[in-house]
Structure formats: structure tokens, C-alpha cells
Amino acid sequence: MVLTLSAVLLRDSEGRILLVRKRGTRRFMQPGGKLEPGEDFRTAAAREVNEELGLDVAPEDLSDIGRWYGPAANEANTFIDAGLFGLNVPGPFGSGAAKAPQAAAEIEETLWLTPAEAFARNDISPLLRDHVLPQLLAQENPAPGVDG
């Protein structure tokens, strides 16, 4: 079985990323979910962030990061076809300067972590572990250049 979904990589001004855990599951992932009939990836991503975190996000606020195919985090014998979008949000949260994302809908728990902290965990989704975090860590710690 293949689930088509959109996810959003939310980053705050300190470079932390927001991870969510949906009710009844054990793995953390980016906010997002399945596309509704007739919906494109970007529109679905904005809708999901609005529903799951209470943030007023328009589709045009999201930057296209890419598309991945791989195993689902919480469904056995299931793969995902995922569109991933980026959103930078002001923060750090708790300062009162910006509306902080709040767990809503099926979201049970949220975490703000650096990419390195997230990568060290054993309860993150395959999309995050295998694709998103290695890319973020490579951007933070580029390999030394080769003089030639």
C-alpha cells in the first residue's frame, strides 16, 4: 500500500526543527498528512500545518524541498510518497514574540530539537532519519573542500 502525503519541515530562528508524534503512535515526524481528493502537495501541507499546529500558513508560504518515497513510520507494509516543504518560523518560542505551534487534531506531542538531537533519537520516522536529517546535518557541517 502507498500513502500519498505532504510534510513540512518547520525551523525556528535557532535552527531547531519541530517534530510531532501523532496519537497512538511512537515515532516522531514532521507535521503533515494525507492529501485530500483534488488537493496538491503544497495545499495539503499548508492545510495540515493549520489543522495540526494551529498556524495560519498559506500554500505560498512554503518552500519546496523535494519528494521522497520510502517506508511509512507507523503503518506496517506501507510506503509513502511524500512531498516535503520548508517553513521558517520566528522564535525561539516562549518569548511571547510569536504564536507558538500548539498540538491539535491528532497530534499528541511536539518537540523542538536541533537536527543533531533528532538524529540521535531512535523514535523518528524513516523519512526524517534517512532523508531529511542527513541533508540538514550536511548543510550544517559541510565536508571540507578539495583544492585542485
Z-matrix of the N, CA and C atoms (Angstrom, degrees):
N
C 1 1.446
C 2 1.528 1 108.73
N 3 1.326 2 116.64 1 142.37
C 4 1.461 3 122.16 2 179.14
C 5 1.530 4 108.79 3 -122.37
N 6 1.329 5 116.42 4 127.52
C 7 1.459 6 122.69 5 174.91
C 8 1.520 7 108.14 6 -101.69
N 9 1.320 8 117.06 7 130.50
C 10 1.462 9 121.80 8 175.76
C 11 1.519 10 107.10 9 -98.40
N 12 1.322 11 115.75 10 122.71
C 13 1.459 12 119.44 11 -175.29
C 14 1.516 13 111.71 12 -146.66
N 15 1.314 14 115.09 13 167.13
C 16 1.456 15 123.41 14 174.56
C 17 1.511 16 108.31 15 -121.42
N 18 1.332 17 115.17 16 146.07
C 19 1.454 18 121.41 17 177.50
C 20 1.518 19 108.39 18 -134.92
N 21 1.334 20 115.17 19 157.35
C 22 1.464 21 121.01 20 -177.94
C 23 1.520 22 109.60 21 -126.76
N 24 1.317 23 114.94 22 129.07
C 25 1.452 24 122.15 23 174.56
C 26 1.519 25 107.22 24 -93.79
N 27 1.339 26 115.99 25 101.23
C 28 1.454 27 121.59 26 178.40
C 29 1.516 28 109.25 27 -91.13
N 30 1.337 29 116.35 28 130.29
C 31 1.463 30 121.54 29 178.39
C 32 1.516 31 108.50 30 -126.71
N 33 1.334 32 115.69 31 140.71
C 34 1.455 33 119.04 32 176.00
C 35 1.525 34 109.85 33 -96.53
N 36 1.322 35 116.39 34 -178.70
C 37 1.461 36 120.82 35 -175.20
C 38 1.524 37 113.01 36 -68.04
N 39 1.328 38 117.71 37 -13.56
C 40 1.464 39 121.67 38 177.65
C 41 1.526 40 112.02 39 -96.70
N 42 1.340 41 117.25 40 5.19
C 43 1.456 42 121.10 41 178.54
C 44 1.516 43 114.82 42 83.68
N 45 1.330 44 116.19 43 5.21
C 46 1.466 45 118.77 44 177.43
C 47 1.528 46 109.16 45 -77.45
N 48 1.325 47 115.33 46 154.59
C 49 1.455 48 121.40 47 177.21
C 50 1.526 49 109.32 48 -113.82
N 51 1.313 50 115.25 49 150.67
C 52 1.462 51 120.85 50 179.22
C 53 1.516 52 109.20 51 -96.18
N 54 1.318 53 115.80 52 124.22
C 55 1.457 54 122.23 53 174.80
C 56 1.516 55 108.76 54 -112.27
N 57 1.326 56 115.90 55 148.46
C 58 1.462 57 121.11 56 179.05
C 59 1.521 58 109.32 57 -127.66
N 60 1.329 59 114.39 58 152.35
C 61 1.466 60 121.12 59 172.33
C 62 1.515 61 106.61 60 -123.47
N 63 1.323 62 114.83 61 124.68
C 64 1.463 63 119.64 62 -178.91
C 65 1.527 64 110.37 63 -81.35
N 66 1.305 65 115.52 64 150.16
C 67 1.459 66 122.84 65 -179.27
C 68 1.527 67 110.43 66 -53.39
N 69 1.328 68 116.27 67 132.48
C 70 1.457 69 121.71 68 177.28
C 71 1.513 70 114.23 69 81.67
N 72 1.345 71 117.89 70 8.13
C 73 1.468 72 121.25 71 179.10
C 74 1.524 73 109.29 72 -122.05
N 75 1.343 74 116.11 73 169.93
C 76 1.463 75 119.47 74 -179.69
C 77 1.516 76 113.98 75 -117.46
N 78 1.332 77 117.91 76 -12.18
C 79 1.466 78 120.12 77 -176.40
C 80 1.532 79 111.68 78 -99.96
N 81 1.341 80 113.98 79 143.45
C 82 1.462 81 120.93 80 175.50
C 83 1.522 82 109.17 81 -90.94
N 84 1.313 83 115.46 82 149.85
C 85 1.461 84 122.42 83 -177.09
C 86 1.511 85 108.49 84 -154.37
N 87 1.323 86 115.89 85 -178.91
C 88 1.449 87 120.50 86 172.57
C 89 1.523 88 108.48 87 -77.93
N 90 1.330 89 117.22 88 151.99
C 91 1.455 90 118.76 89 174.23
C 92 1.533 91 109.63 90 -61.84
N 93 1.315 92 115.39 91 148.62
C 94 1.461 93 120.33 92 178.86
C 95 1.506 94 110.78 93 153.27
N 96 1.299 95 115.59 94 -174.11
C 97 1.457 96 119.41 95 179.71
C 98 1.515 97 112.21 96 178.29
N 99 1.318 98 114.56 97 -169.36
C 100 1.458 99 122.59 98 -174.50
C 101 1.527 100 111.79 99 -70.39
N 102 1.312 101 114.84 100 146.88
C 103 1.459 102 121.14 101 174.86
C 104 1.522 103 109.45 102 -73.52
N 105 1.316 104 116.16 103 142.42
C 106 1.461 105 121.19 104 173.31
C 107 1.521 106 108.32 105 -87.38
N 108 1.341 107 118.18 106 158.67
C 109 1.471 108 120.30 107 -179.29
C 110 1.534 109 111.79 108 -52.18
N 111 1.332 110 116.26 109 130.46
C 112 1.455 111 122.19 110 178.55
C 113 1.520 112 115.20 111 80.74
N 114 1.323 113 117.50 112 1.48
C 115 1.460 114 121.62 113 -175.98
C 116 1.533 115 109.95 114 -94.45
N 117 1.337 116 117.13 115 141.31
C 118 1.458 117 119.70 116 174.40
C 119 1.533 118 109.18 117 -90.95
N 120 1.333 119 115.69 118 169.77
C 121 1.466 120 120.60 119 -175.80
C 122 1.532 121 112.17 120 -58.04
N 123 1.324 122 117.87 121 -47.05
C 124 1.470 123 121.61 122 -176.01
C 125 1.529 124 111.49 123 -64.16
N 126 1.330 125 116.74 124 -44.31
C 127 1.469 126 120.66 125 179.61
C 128 1.520 127 110.54 126 -63.95
N 129 1.321 128 116.59 127 -41.25
C 130 1.470 129 120.25 128 178.05
C 131 1.525 130 110.85 129 -62.89
N 132 1.325 131 117.26 130 -41.34
C 133 1.462 132 120.63 131 -179.93
C 134 1.522 133 110.71 132 -61.23
N 135 1.330 134 117.62 133 -45.83
C 136 1.467 135 120.83 134 179.11
C 137 1.525 136 111.07 135 -63.06
N 138 1.326 137 116.74 136 -43.92
C 139 1.474 138 120.63 137 179.56
C 140 1.517 139 110.82 138 -60.60
N 141 1.330 140 116.52 139 -44.76
C 142 1.465 141 120.31 140 -178.06
C 143 1.531 142 111.85 141 -63.89
N 144 1.328 143 118.16 142 -41.21
C 145 1.470 144 120.72 143 178.22
C 146 1.529 145 110.18 144 -63.83
N 147 1.324 146 116.09 145 -39.39
C 148 1.465 147 119.70 146 176.86
C 149 1.529 148 110.80 147 -62.52
N 150 1.343 149 116.85 148 -47.08
C 151 1.468 150 121.44 149 -176.69
C 152 1.519 151 111.95 150 -70.52
N 153 1.328 152 117.43 151 -44.77
C 154 1.461 153 121.19 152 -171.86
C 155 1.523 154 114.19 153 -82.86
N 156 1.346 155 116.77 154 -26.13
C 157 1.468 156 119.30 155 -173.57
C 158 1.522 157 114.14 156 -127.03
N 159 1.332 158 117.40 157 -3.49
C 160 1.455 159 120.35 158 178.21
C 161 1.520 160 114.07 159 70.32
N 162 1.336 161 117.86 160 21.22
C 163 1.462 162 121.10 161 178.72
C 164 1.524 163 109.85 162 -95.34
N 165 1.313 164 116.64 163 138.31
C 166 1.456 165 121.46 164 178.30
C 167 1.524 166 108.38 165 -86.41
N 168 1.330 167 115.35 166 94.21
C 169 1.457 168 122.34 167 -175.75
C 170 1.521 169 108.84 168 -120.02
N 171 1.330 170 115.83 169 130.20
C 172 1.464 171 121.39 170 175.49
C 173 1.527 172 108.50 171 -96.07
N 174 1.319 173 117.86 172 151.14
C 175 1.468 174 120.13 173 179.50
C 176 1.528 175 113.09 174 -51.87
N 177 1.325 176 117.27 175 -38.00
C 178 1.470 177 119.63 176 -178.19
C 179 1.534 178 113.12 177 -71.74
N 180 1.332 179 117.84 178 -10.36
C 181 1.472 180 121.61 179 175.82
C 182 1.525 181 111.76 180 -75.57
N 183 1.317 182 117.40 181 -15.34
C 184 1.461 183 122.48 182 -172.82
C 185 1.523 184 111.83 183 -96.45
N 186 1.328 185 116.12 184 135.97
C 187 1.469 186 120.46 185 175.59
C 188 1.524 187 108.97 186 -98.01
N 189 1.318 188 116.08 187 140.45
C 190 1.463 189 122.20 188 -178.02
C 191 1.522 190 109.27 189 -77.89
N 192 1.326 191 117.01 190 120.54
C 193 1.466 192 122.29 191 178.86
C 194 1.522 193 110.88 192 -97.66
N 195 1.316 194 117.24 193 -37.02
C 196 1.460 195 119.37 194 -179.81
C 197 1.511 196 112.20 195 156.07
N 198 1.316 197 113.90 196 -172.24
C 199 1.458 198 120.68 197 -178.83
C 200 1.519 199 108.35 198 -136.90
N 201 1.326 200 116.72 199 136.19
C 202 1.450 201 122.30 200 -177.51
C 203 1.513 202 111.35 201 -131.95
N 204 1.319 203 113.99 202 154.61
C 205 1.451 204 122.32 203 176.48
C 206 1.520 205 106.56 204 -128.37
N 207 1.325 206 117.04 205 131.17
C 208 1.455 207 119.63 206 179.39
C 209 1.508 208 111.43 207 -179.28
N 210 1.345 209 116.59 208 -173.34
C 211 1.458 210 120.59 209 -177.18
C 212 1.528 211 112.48 210 -67.40
N 213 1.314 212 115.25 211 144.48
C 214 1.463 213 120.94 212 176.69
C 215 1.521 214 109.63 213 -74.77
N 216 1.316 215 115.81 214 153.86
C 217 1.466 216 121.27 215 -176.85
C 218 1.523 217 112.69 216 -76.04
N 219 1.310 218 117.30 217 -39.83
C 220 1.462 219 120.00 218 -168.58
C 221 1.520 220 114.52 219 -123.88
N 222 1.339 221 118.28 220 4.49
C 223 1.458 222 121.47 221 -179.31
C 224 1.529 223 108.91 222 -122.41
N 225 1.326 224 116.42 223 121.77
C 226 1.468 225 121.06 224 179.52
C 227 1.522 226 110.31 225 -66.92
N 228 1.330 227 116.27 226 148.20
C 229 1.460 228 122.98 227 176.98
C 230 1.530 229 112.99 228 53.70
N 231 1.328 230 115.65 229 35.61
C 232 1.454 231 121.23 230 -176.99
C 233 1.520 232 109.29 231 -132.85
N 234 1.326 233 115.23 232 140.72
C 235 1.460 234 121.49 233 175.67
C 236 1.518 235 108.62 234 -115.99
N 237 1.336 236 115.32 235 159.04
C 238 1.450 237 120.13 236 177.00
C 239 1.525 238 109.77 237 -117.71
N 240 1.307 239 114.43 238 145.66
C 241 1.453 240 124.02 239 169.19
C 242 1.520 241 102.97 240 -113.87
N 243 1.339 242 116.50 241 102.23
C 244 1.464 243 120.67 242 -167.82
C 245 1.518 244 112.53 243 -117.23
N 246 1.322 245 115.15 244 129.80
C 247 1.450 246 121.97 245 168.22
C 248 1.519 247 107.33 246 -92.23
N 249 1.336 248 118.01 247 130.95
C 250 1.465 249 121.69 248 -178.07
C 251 1.519 250 109.39 249 -116.00
N 252 1.327 251 114.80 250 133.50
C 253 1.459 252 122.22 251 -178.27
C 254 1.523 253 109.24 252 -127.01
N 255 1.316 254 115.49 253 153.16
C 256 1.456 255 121.05 254 179.94
C 257 1.513 256 111.44 255 -108.68
N 258 1.333 257 115.01 256 149.26
C 259 1.458 258 122.07 257 176.18
C 260 1.517 259 107.75 258 -148.39
N 261 1.320 260 116.18 259 119.66
C 262 1.463 261 120.61 260 174.16
C 263 1.513 262 107.61 261 -93.72
N 264 1.333 263 115.68 262 130.95
C 265 1.454 264 121.26 263 -178.60
C 266 1.525 265 108.90 264 -120.70
N 267 1.345 266 117.06 265 148.44
C 268 1.457 267 118.70 266 178.31
C 269 1.518 268 110.37 267 -66.24
N 270 1.261 269 116.70 268 156.20
C 271 1.460 270 120.87 269 -179.89
C 272 1.496 271 107.96 270 171.25
N 273 1.287 272 122.42 271 -173.16
C 274 1.453 273 123.91 272 10.40
C 275 1.526 274 112.14 273 -70.03
N 276 1.300 275 115.04 274 154.02
C 277 1.451 276 119.42 275 -177.71
C 278 1.514 277 110.94 276 -80.34
N 279 1.316 278 115.37 277 157.55
C 280 1.450 279 121.02 278 -176.07
C 281 1.515 280 110.75 279 101.95
N 282 1.335 281 117.52 280 -12.24
C 283 1.462 282 121.14 281 179.95
C 284 1.525 283 111.49 282 -82.96
N 285 1.321 284 117.20 283 -12.46
C 286 1.455 285 121.30 284 -178.38
C 287 1.514 286 112.61 285 84.82
N 288 1.344 287 117.39 286 -2.70
C 289 1.460 288 120.96 287 -177.10
C 290 1.524 289 112.70 288 -77.85
N 291 1.314 290 117.92 289 -23.36
C 292 1.457 291 120.93 290 -177.30
C 293 1.524 292 109.53 291 -146.03
N 294 1.331 293 114.72 292 155.30
C 295 1.458 294 119.65 293 176.80
C 296 1.527 295 108.50 294 -70.54
N 297 1.297 296 116.62 295 121.88
C 298 1.458 297 121.46 296 -179.88
C 299 1.522 298 110.09 297 -81.46
N 300 1.332 299 116.94 298 143.60
C 301 1.461 300 119.12 299 173.68
C 302 1.530 301 110.19 300 -60.54
N 303 1.305 302 116.33 301 138.19
C 304 1.461 303 122.19 302 179.71
C 305 1.520 304 109.45 303 -122.69
N 306 1.329 305 116.89 304 135.04
C 307 1.458 306 121.51 305 178.15
C 308 1.528 307 109.41 306 -59.34
N 309 1.328 308 116.19 307 127.21
C 310 1.461 309 122.59 308 178.91
C 311 1.525 310 107.87 309 -144.32
N 312 1.312 311 115.53 310 179.28
C 313 1.475 312 121.67 311 -179.47
C 314 1.525 313 108.68 312 51.95
N 315 1.339 314 117.75 313 -125.96
C 316 1.461 315 120.87 314 -176.27
C 317 1.527 316 113.81 315 -89.80
N 318 1.331 317 118.58 316 6.79
C 319 1.463 318 121.41 317 -178.43
C 320 1.528 319 109.50 318 -80.42
N 321 1.313 320 115.31 319 124.70
C 322 1.463 321 120.77 320 -179.80
C 323 1.526 322 112.48 321 -98.25
N 324 1.338 323 116.88 322 -31.20
C 325 1.466 324 119.88 323 -174.84
C 326 1.523 325 109.61 324 -149.88
N 327 1.339 326 115.87 325 143.95
C 328 1.464 327 122.11 326 174.27
C 329 1.522 328 109.26 327 -124.83
N 330 1.331 329 115.37 328 150.41
C 331 1.467 330 121.77 329 177.04
C 332 1.519 331 108.75 330 -139.04
N 333 1.322 332 116.82 331 137.07
C 334 1.465 333 122.18 332 169.11
C 335 1.517 334 106.32 333 -103.16
N 336 1.334 335 117.46 334 118.36
C 337 1.460 336 122.54 335 -178.00
C 338 1.517 337 110.45 336 -136.09
N 339 1.329 338 116.17 337 153.64
C 340 1.457 339 118.60 338 168.88
C 341 1.523 340 107.16 339 -71.68
N 342 1.330 341 118.20 340 158.99
C 343 1.462 342 119.10 341 175.96
C 344 1.538 343 112.27 342 -55.94
N 345 1.316 344 118.46 343 -38.43
C 346 1.469 345 120.77 344 179.48
C 347 1.529 346 111.03 345 -65.76
N 348 1.320 347 117.79 346 -40.90
C 349 1.472 348 120.62 347 177.67
C 350 1.524 349 110.39 348 -63.71
N 351 1.333 350 116.61 349 -42.34
C 352 1.464 351 120.20 350 179.34
C 353 1.521 352 110.88 351 -64.19
N 354 1.337 353 117.43 352 -42.55
C 355 1.458 354 121.94 353 -177.61
C 356 1.530 355 111.47 354 -64.05
N 357 1.327 356 117.74 355 -28.84
C 358 1.463 357 122.13 356 -179.14
C 359 1.526 358 112.82 357 -75.36
N 360 1.316 359 117.61 358 -12.27
C 361 1.469 360 121.23 359 -177.53
C 362 1.520 361 110.67 360 -82.52
N 363 1.338 362 116.00 361 154.98
C 364 1.466 363 120.32 362 176.71
C 365 1.528 364 111.75 363 -107.57
N 366 1.327 365 116.99 364 12.69
C 367 1.466 366 120.78 365 -178.09
C 368 1.531 367 110.97 366 -122.51
N 369 1.337 368 116.76 367 40.89
C 370 1.454 369 120.52 368 178.58
C 371 1.526 370 110.15 369 -113.82
N 372 1.310 371 115.86 370 158.47
C 373 1.466 372 121.42 371 -175.97
C 374 1.524 373 111.06 372 -69.58
N 375 1.345 374 116.51 373 154.67
C 376 1.471 375 119.63 374 176.42
C 377 1.530 376 113.20 375 -58.65
N 378 1.331 377 119.24 376 -39.98
C 379 1.457 378 121.76 377 178.96
C 380 1.526 379 110.12 378 -58.46
N 381 1.306 380 116.25 379 -45.47
C 382 1.463 381 121.86 380 179.87
C 383 1.530 382 110.92 381 -66.31
N 384 1.308 383 117.16 382 -48.98
C 385 1.473 384 122.96 383 -176.10
C 386 1.520 385 112.44 384 -67.21
N 387 1.340 386 116.86 385 -43.67
C 388 1.457 387 120.70 386 -171.39
C 389 1.523 388 114.53 387 -90.71
N 390 1.327 389 117.85 388 -22.87
C 391 1.462 390 119.72 389 -174.30
C 392 1.520 391 113.43 390 -122.80
N 393 1.325 392 117.18 391 -56.32
C 394 1.457 393 120.96 392 -170.17
C 395 1.529 394 111.96 393 -71.62
N 396 1.318 395 117.67 394 -52.57
C 397 1.465 396 119.67 395 -176.03
C 398 1.526 397 113.24 396 -64.76
N 399 1.334 398 120.43 397 -43.01
C 400 1.470 399 117.95 398 176.51
C 401 1.532 400 112.32 399 -57.86
N 402 1.319 401 116.78 400 -37.93
C 403 1.467 402 120.18 401 178.34
C 404 1.525 403 110.90 402 -65.90
N 405 1.330 404 117.48 403 -44.54
C 406 1.463 405 120.89 404 179.00
C 407 1.523 406 111.64 405 -64.24
N 408 1.324 407 116.64 406 -42.28
C 409 1.463 408 120.20 407 -179.80
C 410 1.523 409 111.02 408 -66.30
N 411 1.319 410 117.85 409 -37.20
C 412 1.466 411 120.75 410 177.64
C 413 1.529 412 110.78 411 -65.52
N 414 1.325 413 117.11 412 -35.63
C 415 1.465 414 120.56 413 177.58
C 416 1.523 415 111.33 414 -68.13
N 417 1.338 416 116.14 415 -35.88
C 418 1.469 417 120.65 416 -179.53
C 419 1.526 418 111.89 417 -75.71
N 420 1.336 419 116.87 418 -32.31
C 421 1.461 420 122.28 419 -176.70
C 422 1.514 421 110.09 420 -129.67
N 423 1.338 422 117.04 421 71.58
C 424 1.465 423 118.55 422 -177.47
C 425 1.528 424 111.77 423 -62.74
N 426 1.318 425 114.53 424 144.79
C 427 1.477 426 119.78 425 177.77
C 428 1.526 427 108.17 426 -66.29
N 429 1.327 428 116.99 427 145.54
C 430 1.451 429 118.97 428 178.58
C 431 1.523 430 110.68 429 -60.28
N 432 1.317 431 116.02 430 142.67
C 433 1.456 432 120.84 431 -179.66
C 434 1.512 433 111.82 432 -72.61
N 435 1.293 434 114.28 433 158.12
C 436 1.460 435 120.14 434 178.58
C 437 1.520 436 107.70 435 -104.51
N 438 1.307 437 116.65 436 121.28
C 439 1.466 438 120.65 437 177.38
C 440 1.504 439 108.95 438 -77.52
N 441 1.291 440 117.53 439 138.26
C 442 1.436 441 116.27 440 -178.61
C 443 1.432 442 112.18 441 -147.63
